């Protein structure tokens, strides 16, 4: 059941981003969405999706590992 819900969230965020996005769970209300490469549009789509939810959001691209990460901490 838990795995199914995680896959549903990953699919929903991938749809929002317009690309395949993976997710890591850092805590009960803290998640990291990440994908390979740099895609500002996908990153902004995810950030904008969470902006209205009073979540703390930070997005960054790490050139060294060629990966984009969006950190979401839900209030």
PQR file with spaces between the fields and no chain letter, atoms N, CA, C, O and H, PARSE charges and radii, in Angstrom:
ATOM       1  N    UNK     1       0.821   -1.195    0.000 -0.4000 1.5000
ATOM       2  CA   UNK     1       0.000    0.000    0.000 -0.0000 2.0000
ATOM       3  C    UNK     1       0.866    1.260    0.000  0.5500 1.7000
ATOM       4  O    UNK     1       0.619    2.190   -0.768 -0.5500 1.4000
ATOM       5  N    UNK     2       1.891    1.286    0.873 -0.4000 1.5000
ATOM       6  CA   UNK     2       2.770    2.448    0.957 -0.0000 2.0000
ATOM       7  C    UNK     2       3.515    2.663   -0.358  0.5500 1.7000
ATOM       8  O    UNK     2       3.616    3.790   -0.842 -0.5500 1.4000
ATOM       9  H    UNK     2       2.092    0.530    1.497  0.4000 1.0000
ATOM      10  N    UNK     3       4.031    1.588   -0.929 -0.4000 1.5000
ATOM      11  CA   UNK     3       4.755    1.682   -2.199 -0.0000 2.0000
ATOM      12  C    UNK     3       3.839    2.188   -3.306  0.5500 1.7000
ATOM      13  O    UNK     3       4.262    2.978   -4.150 -0.5500 1.4000
ATOM      14  H    UNK     3       3.949    0.672   -0.536  0.4000 1.0000
ATOM      15  N    UNK     4       2.590    1.739   -3.308 -0.4000 1.5000
ATOM      16  CA   UNK     4       1.631    2.188   -4.317 -0.0000 2.0000
ATOM      17  C    UNK     4       1.393    3.692   -4.192  0.5500 1.7000
ATOM      18  O    UNK     4       1.346    4.395   -5.201 -0.5500 1.4000
ATOM      19  H    UNK     4       2.246    1.098   -2.622  0.4000 1.0000
ATOM      20  N    UNK     5       1.244    4.189   -2.971 -0.4000 1.5000
ATOM      21  CA   UNK     5       1.008    5.619   -2.755 -0.0000 2.0000
ATOM      22  C    UNK     5       2.224    6.438   -3.188  0.5500 1.7000
ATOM      23  O    UNK     5       2.072    7.495   -3.800 -0.5500 1.4000
ATOM      24  H    UNK     5       1.282    3.618   -2.151  0.4000 1.0000
ATOM      25  N    UNK     6       3.423    5.957   -2.876 -0.4000 1.5000
ATOM      26  CA   UNK     6       4.652    6.638   -3.288 -0.0000 2.0000
ATOM      27  C    UNK     6       4.720    6.715   -4.804  0.5500 1.7000
ATOM      28  O    UNK     6       5.056    7.761   -5.360 -0.5500 1.4000
ATOM      29  H    UNK     6       3.546    5.098   -2.379  0.4000 1.0000
ATOM      30  N    UNK     7       4.405    5.621   -5.471 -0.4000 1.5000
ATOM      31  CA   UNK     7       4.418    5.611   -6.940 -0.0000 2.0000
ATOM      32  C    UNK     7       3.380    6.565   -7.514  0.5500 1.7000
ATOM      33  O    UNK     7       3.620    7.186   -8.550 -0.5500 1.4000
ATOM      34  H    UNK     7       4.132    4.772   -5.020  0.4000 1.0000
ATOM      35  N    UNK     8       2.229    6.691   -6.858 -0.4000 1.5000
ATOM      36  CA   UNK     8       1.201    7.634   -7.314 -0.0000 2.0000
ATOM      37  C    UNK     8       1.699    9.076   -7.198  0.5500 1.7000
ATOM      38  O    UNK     8       1.485    9.888   -8.098 -0.5500 1.4000
ATOM      39  H    UNK     8       2.034    6.187   -6.017  0.4000 1.0000
ATOM      40  N    UNK     9       2.356    9.385   -6.093 -0.4000 1.5000
ATOM      41  CA   UNK     9       2.898   10.742   -5.899 -0.0000 2.0000
ATOM      42  C    UNK     9       3.968   11.015   -6.944  0.5500 1.7000
ATOM      43  O    UNK     9       3.973   12.085   -7.553 -0.5500 1.4000
ATOM      44  H    UNK     9       2.530    8.725   -5.362  0.4000 1.0000
ATOM      45  N    UNK    10       4.879   10.065   -7.163 -0.4000 1.5000
ATOM      46  CA   UNK    10       5.938   10.251   -8.169 -0.0000 2.0000
ATOM      47  C    UNK    10       5.333   10.478   -9.548  0.5500 1.7000
ATOM      48  O    UNK    10       5.811   11.327  -10.300 -0.5500 1.4000
ATOM      49  H    UNK    10       4.876    9.196   -6.669  0.4000 1.0000
ATOM      50  N    UNK    11       4.291    9.732   -9.886 -0.4000 1.5000
ATOM      51  CA   UNK    11       3.645    9.894  -11.194 -0.0000 2.0000
ATOM      52  C    UNK    11       2.980   11.266  -11.304  0.5500 1.7000
ATOM      53  O    UNK    11       3.067   11.922  -12.342 -0.5500 1.4000
ATOM      54  H    UNK    11       3.903    9.043   -9.275  0.4000 1.0000
ATOM      55  N    UNK    12       2.313   11.695  -10.226 -0.4000 1.5000
ATOM      56  CA   UNK    12       1.645   12.990  -10.244 -0.0000 2.0000
ATOM      57  C    UNK    12       2.662   14.124  -10.413  0.5500 1.7000
ATOM      58  O    UNK    12       2.446   15.036  -11.212 -0.5500 1.4000
ATOM      59  H    UNK    12       2.242   11.162   -9.383  0.4000 1.0000
ATOM      60  N    UNK    13       3.763   14.071   -9.670 -0.4000 1.5000
ATOM      61  CA   UNK    13       4.783   15.123   -9.760 -0.0000 2.0000
ATOM      62  C    UNK    13       5.475   15.060  -11.120  0.5500 1.7000
ATOM      63  O    UNK    13       5.835   16.103  -11.667 -0.5500 1.4000
ATOM      64  H    UNK    13       3.939   13.331   -9.021  0.4000 1.0000
ATOM      65  N    UNK    14       5.668   13.886  -11.668 -0.4000 1.5000
ATOM      66  CA   UNK    14       6.239   13.765  -13.013 -0.0000 2.0000
ATOM      67  C    UNK    14       5.329   14.422  -14.042  0.5500 1.7000
ATOM      68  O    UNK    14       5.803   15.062  -14.981 -0.5500 1.4000
ATOM      69  H    UNK    14       5.376   13.039  -11.224  0.4000 1.0000
ATOM      70  N    UNK    15       4.028   14.261  -13.864 -0.4000 1.5000
ATOM      71  CA   UNK    15       3.067   14.899  -14.765 -0.0000 2.0000
ATOM      72  C    UNK    15       3.140   16.412  -14.638  0.5500 1.7000
ATOM      73  O    UNK    15       3.131   17.127  -15.641 -0.5500 1.4000
ATOM      74  H    UNK    15       3.644   13.741  -13.102  0.4000 1.0000
ATOM      75  N    UNK    16       3.214   16.900  -13.404 -0.4000 1.5000
ATOM      76  CA   UNK    16       3.332   18.347  -13.158 -0.0000 2.0000
ATOM      77  C    UNK    16       4.607   18.883  -13.804  0.5500 1.7000
ATOM      78  O    UNK    16       4.589   19.938  -14.439 -0.5500 1.4000
ATOM      79  H    UNK    16       3.222   16.320  -12.589  0.4000 1.0000
ATOM      80  N    UNK    17       5.712   18.159  -13.642 -0.4000 1.5000
ATOM      81  CA   UNK    17       7.011   18.610  -14.149 -0.0000 2.0000
ATOM      82  C    UNK    17       7.121   18.469  -15.658  0.5500 1.7000
ATOM      83  O    UNK    17       7.830   19.242  -16.302 -0.5500 1.4000
ATOM      84  H    UNK    17       5.727   17.302  -13.126  0.4000 1.0000
ATOM      85  N    UNK    18       6.434   17.501  -16.226 -0.4000 1.5000
ATOM      86  CA   UNK    18       6.546   17.250  -17.657 -0.0000 2.0000
ATOM      87  C    UNK    18       7.705   16.327  -18.007  0.5500 1.7000
ATOM      88  O    UNK    18       8.004   16.120  -19.183 -0.5500 1.4000
ATOM      89  H    UNK    18       5.858   16.873  -15.703  0.4000 1.0000
ATOM      90  N    UNK    19       8.358   15.771  -16.991 -0.4000 1.5000
ATOM      91  CA   UNK    19       9.453   14.818  -17.182 -0.0000 2.0000
ATOM      92  C    UNK    19       9.386   13.774  -16.067  0.5500 1.7000
ATOM      93  O    UNK    19       8.633   13.937  -15.107 -0.5500 1.4000
ATOM      94  H    UNK    19       8.116   15.938  -16.036  0.4000 1.0000
ATOM      95  N    UNK    20      10.169   12.708  -16.193 -0.4000 1.5000
ATOM      96  CA   UNK    20      10.214   11.675  -15.170 -0.0000 2.0000
ATOM      97  C    UNK    20      10.959   12.192  -13.940  0.5500 1.7000
ATOM      98  O    UNK    20      12.102   12.636  -14.043 -0.5500 1.4000
ATOM      99  H    UNK    20      10.781   12.576  -16.973  0.4000 1.0000
ATOM     100  N    UNK    21      10.309   12.132  -12.776 -0.4000 1.5000
ATOM     101  CA   UNK    21      10.866   12.637  -11.530 -0.0000 2.0000
ATOM     102  C    UNK    21      10.876   11.509  -10.508  0.5500 1.7000
ATOM     103  O    UNK    21       9.913   10.749  -10.402 -0.5500 1.4000
ATOM     104  H    UNK    21       9.381   11.771  -12.692  0.4000 1.0000
ATOM     105  N    UNK    22      11.962   11.405   -9.760 -0.4000 1.5000
ATOM     106  CA   UNK    22      12.045   10.435   -8.679 -0.0000 2.0000
ATOM     107  C    UNK    22      11.856   11.166   -7.354  0.5500 1.7000
ATOM     108  O    UNK    22      11.930   12.394   -7.304 -0.5500 1.4000
ATOM     109  H    UNK    22      12.744   12.022   -9.846  0.4000 1.0000
ATOM     110  N    UNK    23      11.615   10.420   -6.288 -0.4000 1.5000
ATOM     111  CA   UNK    23      11.327   11.034   -5.003 -0.0000 2.0000
ATOM     112  C    UNK    23      12.059   10.279   -3.906  0.5500 1.7000
ATOM     113  O    UNK    23      12.128    9.050   -3.917 -0.5500 1.4000
ATOM     114  H    UNK    23      11.555    9.422   -6.328  0.4000 1.0000
ATOM     115  N    UNK    24      12.604   11.035   -2.958 -0.4000 1.5000
ATOM     116  CA   UNK    24      13.187   10.464   -1.746 -0.0000 2.0000
ATOM     117  C    UNK    24      12.420   11.024   -0.560  0.5500 1.7000
ATOM     118  O    UNK    24      12.096   12.212   -0.520 -0.5500 1.4000
ATOM     119  H    UNK    24      12.547   12.033   -2.949  0.4000 1.0000
ATOM     120  N    UNK    25      12.135   10.167    0.395 -0.4000 1.5000
ATOM     121  CA   UNK    25      11.444   10.598    1.604 -0.0000 2.0000
ATOM     122  C    UNK    25      12.503   10.824    2.678  0.5500 1.7000
ATOM     123  O    UNK    25      13.232    9.904    3.048 -0.5500 1.4000
ATOM     124  H    UNK    25      12.398    9.203    0.363  0.4000 1.0000
ATOM     125  N    UNK    26      12.581   12.064    3.177 -0.4000 1.5000
ATOM     126  CA   UNK    26      13.571   12.407    4.199 -0.0000 2.0000
ATOM     127  C    UNK    26      13.007   12.310    5.598  0.5500 1.7000
ATOM     128  O    UNK    26      13.750   12.048    6.544 -0.5500 1.4000
ATOM     129  H    UNK    26      11.989   12.812    2.876  0.4000 1.0000
ATOM     130  N    UNK    27      11.702   12.516    5.752 -0.4000 1.5000
ATOM     131  CA   UNK    27      11.022   12.465    7.045 -0.0000 2.0000
ATOM     132  C    UNK    27       9.527   12.361    6.750  0.5500 1.7000
ATOM     133  O    UNK    27       9.136   12.310    5.584 -0.5500 1.4000
ATOM     134  H    UNK    27      11.098   12.728    4.984  0.4000 1.0000
ATOM     135  N    UNK    28       8.693   12.329    7.775 -0.4000 1.5000
ATOM     136  CA   UNK    28       7.260   12.166    7.545 -0.0000 2.0000
ATOM     137  C    UNK    28       6.655   13.313    6.736  0.5500 1.7000
ATOM     138  O    UNK    28       5.652   13.122    6.049 -0.5500 1.4000
ATOM     139  H    UNK    28       9.011   12.370    8.722  0.4000 1.0000
ATOM     140  N    UNK    29       7.249   14.489    6.812 -0.4000 1.5000
ATOM     141  CA   UNK    29       6.741   15.645    6.063 -0.0000 2.0000
ATOM     142  C    UNK    29       7.843   16.341    5.281  0.5500 1.7000
ATOM     143  O    UNK    29       7.761   17.542    5.024 -0.5500 1.4000
ATOM     144  H    UNK    29       8.063   14.644    7.370  0.4000 1.0000
ATOM     145  N    UNK    30       8.872   15.594    4.901 -0.4000 1.5000
ATOM     146  CA   UNK    30       9.998   16.180    4.161 -0.0000 2.0000
ATOM     147  C    UNK    30      10.371   15.248    3.006  0.5500 1.7000
ATOM     148  O    UNK    30      10.658   14.067    3.205 -0.5500 1.4000
ATOM     149  H    UNK    30       8.939   14.618    5.109  0.4000 1.0000
ATOM     150  N    UNK    31      10.358   15.809    1.800 -0.4000 1.5000
ATOM     151  CA   UNK    31      10.593   15.029    0.595 -0.0000 2.0000
ATOM     152  C    UNK    31      11.596   15.740   -0.310  0.5500 1.7000
ATOM     153  O    UNK    31      11.723   16.964   -0.270 -0.5500 1.4000
ATOM     154  H    UNK    31      10.125   16.768    1.639  0.4000 1.0000
ATOM     155  N    UNK    32      12.292   14.976   -1.111 -0.4000 1.5000
ATOM     156  CA   UNK    32      13.137   15.535   -2.157 -0.0000 2.0000
ATOM     157  C    UNK    32      12.708   14.923   -3.471  0.5500 1.7000
ATOM     158  O    UNK    32      12.699   13.702   -3.631 -0.5500 1.4000
ATOM     159  H    UNK    32      12.188   13.982   -1.144  0.4000 1.0000
ATOM     160  N    UNK    33      12.354   15.777   -4.408 -0.4000 1.5000
ATOM     161  CA   UNK    33      12.066   15.335   -5.767 -0.0000 2.0000
ATOM     162  C    UNK    33      13.315   15.622   -6.581  0.5500 1.7000
ATOM     163  O    UNK    33      13.914   16.689   -6.443 -0.5500 1.4000
ATOM     164  H    UNK    33      12.362   16.769   -4.278  0.4000 1.0000
ATOM     165  N    UNK    34      13.711   14.687   -7.423 -0.4000 1.5000
ATOM     166  CA   UNK    34      14.954   14.876   -8.157 -0.0000 2.0000
ATOM     167  C    UNK    34      14.886   14.216   -9.524  0.5500 1.7000
ATOM     168  O    UNK    34      14.147   13.258   -9.754 -0.5500 1.4000
ATOM     169  H    UNK    34      13.224   13.820   -7.535  0.4000 1.0000
ATOM     170  N    UNK    35      15.702   14.782  -10.431 -0.4000 1.5000
ATOM     171  CA   UNK    35      15.808   14.230  -11.779 -0.0000 2.0000
ATOM     172  C    UNK    35      17.171   14.565  -12.345  0.5500 1.7000
ATOM     173  O    UNK    35      17.837   15.502  -11.906 -0.5500 1.4000
ATOM     174  H    UNK    35      16.302   15.559  -10.244  0.4000 1.0000
ATOM     175  N    UNK    36      17.568   13.783  -13.321 -0.4000 1.5000
ATOM     176  CA   UNK    36      18.871   13.988  -13.945 -0.0000 2.0000
ATOM     177  C    UNK    36      18.849   15.222  -14.826  0.5500 1.7000
ATOM     178  O    UNK    36      17.846   15.535  -15.469 -0.5500 1.4000
ATOM     179  H    UNK    36      17.027   13.021  -13.678  0.4000 1.0000
ATOM     180  N    UNK    37      19.974   15.912  -14.842 -0.4000 1.5000
ATOM     181  CA   UNK    37      20.137   17.060  -15.729 -0.0000 2.0000
ATOM     182  C    UNK    37      19.559   18.334  -15.144  0.5500 1.7000
ATOM     183  O    UNK    37      19.086   18.380  -14.008 -0.5500 1.4000
ATOM     184  H    UNK    37      20.788   15.658  -14.320  0.4000 1.0000
ATOM     185  N    UNK    38      19.621   19.368  -15.977 -0.4000 1.5000
ATOM     186  CA   UNK    38      19.123   20.689  -15.586 -0.0000 2.0000
ATOM     187  C    UNK    38      17.918   21.016  -16.441  0.5500 1.7000
ATOM     188  O    UNK    38      18.003   21.020  -17.669 -0.5500 1.4000
ATOM     189  H    UNK    38      20.005   19.330  -16.900  0.4000 1.0000
ATOM     190  N    UNK    39      16.800   21.289  -15.798 -0.4000 1.5000
ATOM     191  CA   UNK    39      15.575   21.627  -16.501 -0.0000 2.0000
ATOM     192  C    UNK    39      14.828   22.639  -15.632  0.5500 1.7000
ATOM     193  O    UNK    39      14.055   22.267  -14.749 -0.5500 1.4000
ATOM     194  H    UNK    39      16.731   21.285  -14.800  0.4000 1.0000
ATOM     195  N    UNK    40      15.068   23.913  -15.896 -0.4000 1.5000
ATOM     196  CA   UNK    40      14.488   24.989  -15.087 -0.0000 2.0000
ATOM     197  C    UNK    40      12.967   24.976  -15.151  0.5500 1.7000
ATOM     198  O    UNK    40      12.309   25.246  -14.147 -0.5500 1.4000
ATOM     199  H    UNK    40      15.695   24.215  -16.614  0.4000 1.0000
ATOM     200  N    UNK    41      12.403   24.670  -16.300 -0.4000 1.5000
ATOM     201  CA   UNK    41      10.943   24.653  -16.434 -0.0000 2.0000
ATOM     202  C    UNK    41      10.336   23.573  -15.548  0.5500 1.7000
ATOM     203  O    UNK    41       9.359   23.831  -14.845 -0.5500 1.4000
ATOM     204  H    UNK    41      12.938   24.450  -17.116  0.4000 1.0000
ATOM     205  N    UNK    42      10.896   22.374  -15.569 -0.4000 1.5000
ATOM     206  CA   UNK    42      10.389   21.282  -14.725 -0.0000 2.0000
ATOM     207  C    UNK    42      10.540   21.638  -13.249  0.5500 1.7000
ATOM     208  O    UNK    42       9.627   21.406  -12.456 -0.5500 1.4000
ATOM     209  H    UNK    42      11.690   22.164  -16.140  0.4000 1.0000
ATOM     210  N    UNK    43      11.694   22.202  -12.877 -0.4000 1.5000
ATOM     211  CA   UNK    43      11.915   22.592  -11.492 -0.0000 2.0000
ATOM     212  C    UNK    43      10.895   23.642  -11.059  0.5500 1.7000
ATOM     213  O    UNK    43      10.314   23.525   -9.981 -0.5500 1.4000
ATOM     214  H    UNK    43      12.436   22.391  -13.521  0.4000 1.0000
ATOM     215  N    UNK    44      10.674   24.645  -11.867 -0.4000 1.5000
ATOM     216  CA   UNK    44       9.716   25.696  -11.538 -0.0000 2.0000
ATOM     217  C    UNK    44       8.286   25.171  -11.473  0.5500 1.7000
ATOM     218  O    UNK    44       7.497   25.628  -10.645 -0.5500 1.4000
ATOM     219  H    UNK    44      11.146   24.740  -12.744  0.4000 1.0000
ATOM     220  N    UNK    45       7.943   24.217  -12.336 -0.4000 1.5000
ATOM     221  CA   UNK    45       6.605   23.618  -12.291 -0.0000 2.0000
ATOM     222  C    UNK    45       6.367   22.937  -10.944  0.5500 1.7000
ATOM     223  O    UNK    45       5.291   23.069  -10.359 -0.5500 1.4000
ATOM     224  H    UNK    45       8.584   23.846  -13.008  0.4000 1.0000
ATOM     225  N    UNK    46       7.364   22.212  -10.456 -0.4000 1.5000
ATOM     226  CA   UNK    46       7.235   21.529   -9.164 -0.0000 2.0000
ATOM     227  C    UNK    46       7.165   22.557   -8.032  0.5500 1.7000
ATOM     228  O    UNK    46       6.325   22.441   -7.140 -0.5500 1.4000
ATOM     229  H    UNK    46       8.237   22.104  -10.931  0.4000 1.0000
ATOM     230  N    UNK    47       8.038   23.552   -8.067 -0.4000 1.5000
ATOM     231  CA   UNK    47       8.038   24.584   -7.026 -0.0000 2.0000
ATOM     232  C    UNK    47       6.693   25.296   -6.993  0.5500 1.7000
ATOM     233  O    UNK    47       6.131   25.495   -5.916 -0.5500 1.4000
ATOM     234  H    UNK    47       8.720   23.646   -8.792  0.4000 1.0000
ATOM     235  N    UNK    48       6.172   25.681   -8.142 -0.4000 1.5000
ATOM     236  CA   UNK    48       4.884   26.377   -8.204 -0.0000 2.0000
ATOM     237  C    UNK    48       3.739   25.495   -7.712  0.5500 1.7000
ATOM     238  O    UNK    48       2.779   25.995   -7.126 -0.5500 1.4000
ATOM     239  H    UNK    48       6.629   25.520   -9.017  0.4000 1.0000
ATOM     240  N    UNK    49       3.835   24.200   -7.945 -0.4000 1.5000
ATOM     241  CA   UNK    49       2.815   23.266   -7.486 -0.0000 2.0000
ATOM     242  C    UNK    49       2.702   23.293   -5.963  0.5500 1.7000
ATOM     243  O    UNK    49       1.598   23.221   -5.422 -0.5500 1.4000
ATOM     244  H    UNK    49       4.615   23.794   -8.421  0.4000 1.0000
ATOM     245  N    UNK    50       3.830   23.395   -5.274 -0.4000 1.5000
ATOM     246  CA   UNK    50       3.837   23.362   -3.812 -0.0000 2.0000
ATOM     247  C    UNK    50       3.740   24.731   -3.155  0.5500 1.7000
ATOM     248  O    UNK    50       3.532   24.812   -1.944 -0.5500 1.4000
ATOM     249  H    UNK    50       4.727   23.452   -5.713  0.4000 1.0000
ATOM     250  N    UNK    51       3.883   25.798   -3.911 -0.4000 1.5000
ATOM     251  CA   UNK    51       3.890   27.152   -3.329 -0.0000 2.0000
ATOM     252  C    UNK    51       2.624   27.469   -2.541  0.5500 1.7000
ATOM     253  O    UNK    51       2.702   28.117   -1.497 -0.5500 1.4000
ATOM     254  H    UNK    51       4.053   25.733   -4.895  0.4000 1.0000
ATOM     255  N    UNK    52       1.492   27.041   -3.001 -0.4000 1.5000
ATOM     256  CA   UNK    52       0.233   27.391   -2.339 -0.0000 2.0000
ATOM     257  C    UNK    52      -0.038   26.554   -1.090  0.5500 1.7000
ATOM     258  O    UNK    52      -1.052   26.762   -0.425 -0.5500 1.4000
ATOM     259  H    UNK    52       1.428   26.514   -3.849  0.4000 1.0000
ATOM     260  N    UNK    53       0.841   25.619   -0.761 -0.4000 1.5000
ATOM     261  CA   UNK    53       0.575   24.709    0.354 -0.0000 2.0000
ATOM     262  C    UNK    53       1.321   25.086    1.635  0.5500 1.7000
ATOM     263  O    UNK    53       1.397   24.273    2.556 -0.5500 1.4000
ATOM     264  H    UNK    53       1.665   25.450   -1.302  0.4000 1.0000
ATOM     265  N    UNK    54       1.865   26.278    1.711 -0.4000 1.5000
ATOM     266  CA   UNK    54       2.637   26.719    2.877 -0.0000 2.0000
ATOM     267  C    UNK    54       3.840   25.822    3.166  0.5500 1.7000
ATOM     268  O    UNK    54       4.293   25.739    4.307 -0.5500 1.4000
ATOM     269  H    UNK    54       1.804   26.938    0.963  0.4000 1.0000
ATOM     270  N    UNK    55       4.343   25.169    2.161 -0.4000 1.5000
ATOM     271  CA   UNK    55       5.529   24.328    2.319 -0.0000 2.0000
ATOM     272  C    UNK    55       6.780   25.171    2.114  0.5500 1.7000
ATOM     273  O    UNK    55       6.769   26.160    1.382 -0.5500 1.4000
ATOM     274  H    UNK    55       3.975   25.236    1.234  0.4000 1.0000
ATOM     275  N    UNK    56       7.856   24.762    2.772 -0.4000 1.5000
ATOM     276  CA   UNK    56       9.159   25.373    2.511 -0.0000 2.0000
ATOM     277  C    UNK    56       9.752   24.613    1.327  0.5500 1.7000
ATOM     278  O    UNK    56       9.855   23.387    1.357 -0.5500 1.4000
ATOM     279  H    UNK    56       7.866   23.958    3.367  0.4000 1.0000
ATOM     280  N    UNK    57      10.141   25.345    0.288 -0.4000 1.5000
ATOM     281  CA   UNK    57      10.595   24.737   -0.953 -0.0000 2.0000
ATOM     282  C    UNK    57      11.917   25.359   -1.369  0.5500 1.7000
ATOM     283  O    UNK    57      12.092   26.576   -1.318 -0.5500 1.4000
ATOM     284  H    UNK    57      10.058   26.341    0.263  0.4000 1.0000
ATOM     285  N    UNK    58      12.835   24.512   -1.778 -0.4000 1.5000
ATOM     286  CA   UNK    58      14.102   24.994   -2.318 -0.0000 2.0000
ATOM     287  C    UNK    58      14.488   24.096   -3.487  0.5500 1.7000
ATOM     288  O    UNK    58      14.476   22.870   -3.371 -0.5500 1.4000
ATOM     289  H    UNK    58      12.693   23.523   -1.820  0.4000 1.0000
ATOM     290  N    UNK    59      14.824   24.706   -4.596 -0.4000 1.5000
ATOM     291  CA   UNK    59      15.269   23.956   -5.759 -0.0000 2.0000
ATOM     292  C    UNK    59      16.685   24.329   -6.124  0.5500 1.7000
ATOM     293  O    UNK    59      17.077   25.492   -6.033 -0.5500 1.4000
ATOM     294  H    UNK    59      14.833   25.701   -4.690  0.4000 1.0000
ATOM     295  N    UNK    60      17.452   23.334   -6.540 -0.4000 1.5000
ATOM     296  CA   UNK    60      18.810   23.624   -6.980 -0.0000 2.0000
ATOM     297  C    UNK    60      19.287   22.595   -7.992  0.5500 1.7000
ATOM     298  O    UNK    60      18.828   21.454   -8.030 -0.5500 1.4000
ATOM     299  H    UNK    60      17.133   22.389   -6.614  0.4000 1.0000
ATOM     300  N    UNK    61      20.223   23.047   -8.801 -0.4000 1.5000
ATOM     301  CA   UNK    61      20.876   22.170   -9.766 -0.0000 2.0000
ATOM     302  C    UNK    61      22.311   21.991   -9.312  0.5500 1.7000
ATOM     303  O    UNK    61      23.012   22.969   -9.052 -0.5500 1.4000
ATOM     304  H    UNK    61      20.596   23.974   -8.770  0.4000 1.0000
ATOM     305  N    UNK    62      22.751   20.743   -9.215 -0.4000 1.5000
ATOM     306  CA   UNK    62      24.123   20.433   -8.832 -0.0000 2.0000
ATOM     307  C    UNK    62      24.873   19.988  -10.082  0.5500 1.7000
ATOM     308  O    UNK    62      24.684   18.873  -10.570 -0.5500 1.4000
ATOM     309  H    UNK    62      22.182   19.948   -9.426  0.4000 1.0000
ATOM     310  N    UNK    63      25.717   20.865  -10.586 -0.4000 1.5000
ATOM     311  CA   UNK    63      26.447   20.600  -11.821 -0.0000 2.0000
ATOM     312  C    UNK    63      27.401   19.412  -11.664  0.5500 1.7000
ATOM     313  O    UNK    63      27.612   18.652  -12.609 -0.5500 1.4000
ATOM     314  H    UNK    63      25.870   21.770  -10.189  0.4000 1.0000
ATOM     315  N    UNK    64      27.966   19.258  -10.485 -0.4000 1.5000
ATOM     316  CA   UNK    64      28.941   18.193  -10.255 -0.0000 2.0000
ATOM     317  C    UNK    64      28.342   16.804  -10.482  0.5500 1.7000
ATOM     318  O    UNK    64      29.015   15.912  -11.000 -0.5500 1.4000
ATOM     319  H    UNK    64      27.795   19.875   -9.717  0.4000 1.0000
ATOM     320  N    UNK    65      27.079   16.623  -10.094 -0.4000 1.5000
ATOM     321  CA   UNK    65      26.436   15.323  -10.303 -0.0000 2.0000
ATOM     322  C    UNK    65      25.364   15.371  -11.389  0.5500 1.7000
ATOM     323  O    UNK    65      24.670   14.384  -11.630 -0.5500 1.4000
ATOM     324  H    UNK    65      26.533   17.347   -9.673  0.4000 1.0000
ATOM     325  N    UNK    66      25.235   16.530  -12.044 -0.4000 1.5000
ATOM     326  CA   UNK    66      24.269   16.743  -13.120 -0.0000 2.0000
ATOM     327  C    UNK    66      22.871   16.290  -12.713  0.5500 1.7000
ATOM     328  O    UNK    66      22.253   15.446  -13.361 -0.5500 1.4000
ATOM     329  H    UNK    66      25.800   17.332  -11.848  0.4000 1.0000
ATOM     330  N    UNK    67      22.393   16.882  -11.614 -0.4000 1.5000
ATOM     331  CA   UNK    67      21.093   16.508  -11.074 -0.0000 2.0000
ATOM     332  C    UNK    67      20.396   17.736  -10.499  0.5500 1.7000
ATOM     333  O    UNK    67      21.037   18.618   -9.928 -0.5500 1.4000
ATOM     334  H    UNK    67      22.896   17.568  -11.087  0.4000 1.0000
ATOM     335  N    UNK    68      19.082   17.779  -10.659 -0.4000 1.5000
ATOM     336  CA   UNK    68      18.265   18.838  -10.089 -0.0000 2.0000
ATOM     337  C    UNK    68      17.494   18.253   -8.913  0.5500 1.7000
ATOM     338  O    UNK    68      16.969   17.142   -8.991 -0.5500 1.4000
ATOM     339  H    UNK    68      18.562   17.062  -11.123  0.4000 1.0000
ATOM     340  N    UNK    69      17.432   19.013   -7.823 -0.4000 1.5000
ATOM     341  CA   UNK    69      16.736   18.568   -6.625 -0.0000 2.0000
ATOM     342  C    UNK    69      15.797   19.658   -6.140  0.5500 1.7000
ATOM     343  O    UNK    69      16.137   20.841   -6.150 -0.5500 1.4000
ATOM     344  H    UNK    69      17.858   19.915   -7.760  0.4000 1.0000
ATOM     345  N    UNK    70      14.626   19.248   -5.722 -0.4000 1.5000
ATOM     346  CA   UNK    70      13.655   20.167   -5.139 -0.0000 2.0000
ATOM     347  C    UNK    70      13.318   19.614   -3.755  0.5500 1.7000
ATOM     348  O    UNK    70      12.756   18.527   -3.624 -0.5500 1.4000
ATOM     349  H    UNK    70      14.350   18.286   -5.715  0.4000 1.0000
ATOM     350  N    UNK    71      13.675   20.386   -2.723 -0.4000 1.5000
ATOM     351  CA   UNK    71      13.437   19.981   -1.343 -0.0000 2.0000
ATOM     352  C    UNK    71      12.114   20.578   -0.884  0.5500 1.7000
ATOM     353  O    UNK    71      11.900   21.786   -0.993 -0.5500 1.4000
ATOM     354  H    UNK    71      14.131   21.269   -2.829  0.4000 1.0000
ATOM     355  N    UNK    72      11.237   19.741   -0.376 -0.4000 1.5000
ATOM     356  CA   UNK    72       9.924   20.179    0.075 -0.0000 2.0000
ATOM     357  C    UNK    72       9.731   19.750    1.519  0.5500 1.7000
ATOM     358  O    UNK    72       9.795   18.564    1.841 -0.5500 1.4000
ATOM     359  H    UNK    72      11.411   18.760   -0.287  0.4000 1.0000
ATOM     360  N    UNK    73       9.493   20.734    2.389 -0.4000 1.5000
ATOM     361  CA   UNK    73       9.188   20.474    3.788 -0.0000 2.0000
ATOM     362  C    UNK    73       7.770   20.987    4.036  0.5500 1.7000
ATOM     363  O    UNK    73       7.528   22.194    4.020 -0.5500 1.4000
ATOM     364  H    UNK    73       9.442   21.698    2.127  0.4000 1.0000
ATOM     365  N    UNK    74       6.850   20.076    4.262 -0.4000 1.5000
ATOM     366  CA   UNK    74       5.446   20.422    4.424 -0.0000 2.0000
ATOM     367  C    UNK    74       5.212   20.929    5.843  0.5500 1.7000
ATOM     368  O    UNK    74       5.691   20.343    6.813 -0.5500 1.4000
ATOM     369  H    UNK    74       7.046   19.096    4.275  0.4000 1.0000
ATOM     370  N    UNK    75       4.470   22.024    5.945 -0.4000 1.5000
ATOM     371  CA   UNK    75       4.186   22.621    7.270 -0.0000 2.0000
ATOM     372  C    UNK    75       3.230   21.767    8.063  0.5500 1.7000
ATOM     373  O    UNK    75       2.884   22.114    9.192 -0.5500 1.4000
ATOM     374  H    UNK    75       4.081   22.501    5.156  0.4000 1.0000
